[in-house]
Amino acid sequence: KQESGAPVDNEEFYKVMDAIEYPGDPERLLRHLDPGNMGYANTRTLRILNEQRSEEKAVPQFLKKYAENRQALLEQKIASVVIPPAKELLAKQDSLRESCLEEQQTKKETRNAKEEFLRKLTNKFGSIAKAWRLALDPELKYAIENVDHLMKGMKRAGQMPAEGGEHALRTVAEKIFQACMSKETEQISLDCLDPRTPAMLEKFKDLCEERFGSLQDAFEKVDVDGVGIVSREDFRMLCHEVKATDGIFRLMEFLDPKRTGEIRLSLIDGEVVEDAMLATQTRRQMQQNAQEQGDTIPGGLQHAAQERAKRPARRALEQVKQRLVRKYGSILRAWKTVQGNVTQDIGRDGWLRFFEHVGMDNREAALAWELVPKVDDKLALARFEHRIGEDFEALLRRIKERYGSNLAMMLEMDDGSLSMDFERFLELCYECQFRGNERRLFEYLEQDEGLFGFERIDEKVAKDLQEQKEKEEAKKKEEERRKMQKKREERKAKQSKKKAPAEADPWEEPETQASLQEEELPKPKEAVRPKPPAGLGHLCIAMKPPLVKLKKASSLPSLRIGVRSQWNDRHHIADHLGNRDMNLIHMLTSVETQEQEKCMARVRRKIAQNPTMDWFEEQLRLEEERNAQIWAPDSDEEDEEEEAGENENPVEVSHT
């Protein structure tokens, strides 16, 4: 049993027919009960047929009900598409216009309230970051969760309305909260008000990792006591060392808004600061235990006196390093600028030049000279800046682990010039999983602008590889010379065959000339062994299977990322007859650009290896030498033929 007007689908209808054992065709009966071809019969239709005793009354009533229902549906459809009267339409448009104007006015008021709020904060505190620390979030919750929290911050910032009191403040705070909150978290964070400060903080972290290897190492370097607090001057020096000079003032205003002279490193990254403090304290505890057990230098008054005597030298050494970094950017660049060559060791005179360039006296230079590690009274850059030497040794170890030897690395990374640019060096560091400072190490190895030779990594192996390449080039030149000599001899032979009948003596017997021509006939060529067949047979099987040899490898596979398609530039428009050709052209020119990039890379390497003008001059010189080798003997033979013809002409005239 179902309610009146409920649809009865085909399966239910057939089940009813089977239950009552209907003798006729159920499908035909369903078509009669469903004149509108809706795919189902209505329970109201079956009830009408059941209530009427005779079919003569039931069928007309069923058709009448169907026609009325159909007419009602048609009227509803017409009413939905018919245009309402002008007054109703105008009234509807007016209400819609008023609602849109109200919404626009609300958005404008909200936007103006936000701009006025930020302007007042900037005028009073100097920056949004400083206002956030002092007024909006002094408890360091890193977010404004609701309107009440924002109202407290506005009171601390002195933004109470002149009239209205608490109610007016709440109204303004609600507008500001709706305008400034994040849609994802429904809270206000510093990113919503001043996105540049969090971005600069993240950039500072990345630069610290690039310079020191990790953020924890940077904190351990600047926080030698392991207390998690550094001075403003130390933090400024750290920003200069990691090349974050464009945001020093913004970071200091955020980290030290009250200008106390101290900066808490936990505001940058709390977890990393705790690890750095723990590592520093553990290291100091180990040093203290070692001193107590007598494993280090003997303590007592003598040791304390020695340490006090070294303090001026250490202070001078640290001061000259800081001044060199401040003036030149790094110790490496200072060495290049002052000394000129990073591979050359310096003596006392070169050491004094450092102090002259930074404005320090020779007395301090003498004290620091006694403290630096020297070999045979010579100082190397790797000893003066020990991190460079450590990075270089680490790179050599990684190369040996990855490739097995320096020769294998050079053979794989060589592009024909026995040198390496910065991009290829980064690929090498990525392949070897080098974890040091790649940019600083490249500056140390760099010889020309943007390049360094393999001899900077291993001079002996690079020299052997250079000799091997020279032998191969000499062998190629010798083969080319032999080919040219063979072509020249073949040309001479062809010319001599062509000139043989014209140079024959006219007074000789015909049989003699024929015998001479028979003797000069070329020898038949030797039979050439045909090459074995190649390709696929009728069963798609190779006629000659290729010889496969597996390369010996004792390291990890290559993880180098190849050239990829520019999928970000592809179209998202379906092809049709009007744009199919343009989509194909765009796909080949802007998306599938692997071959273009490979060609450009080859051209750049070739141009860097051999400039265009040098290549043109070399080709012109080779072409002149080739022409001289080919045509010089022919001109000599023509001169000899002309002289022989002049000598024979008088004889022929006298005979005539």
Secondary structure, DSSP 8 states (H G I E B T S, - for coil): ---TT-EE-HHHHHHHHHHHT--S-HHHHHHHH-TT--SSEEHHHHHHHHH-SSHHHHHHHHHHHHHHHHHHHHHHHHHHHS---HHHHHHHHHHHHHHHHHHHHHHHHHHHHHHHHHHHHHHHHSSHHHHIIIII-TT--SSB-SHHHHHHHHHHTT---SSSHHHHHHHHHHHHHHHHS-TTTSSB-HHHH-THHHHHHHHHHHHHHHHHSSHHHHHHHH-TTSSSEEEHHHHHHHHHHTT-GGGHHHHHHHH-TT--SEEEGGGT-HHHHHHHHHHHHHHHHHHHHHHHHT-SS--SHHHHHHHHHHHHHHHHHHHHHHHHHHHHSSHHHHHHHHTS-TTS-B-HHHHHHHHHHTT--HHHHHHHHHHS--BTTBB-HHHHSHHHHHHHHHHHHHHHHHHSSHHHHHHHH--SSSEEEHHHHHHHHHHHT--S-HHHHHHHH--BTTEEEGGGT-HHHHHHHHHHHHHHHHHHHHHHHHHHHHHHHHHHHHHHHHHTTTTS-TTS-HHHHHHHHHHTS-------------SB-TTS-BSS----------S-----------GGG---S---TTTHHHHHHHIIIII--HHHHHHHHHHHHHHHHS-HHHHHHHHHHHHHHHHHHHHHHHHHHHHHHHHHHHHHHHHHHHH-
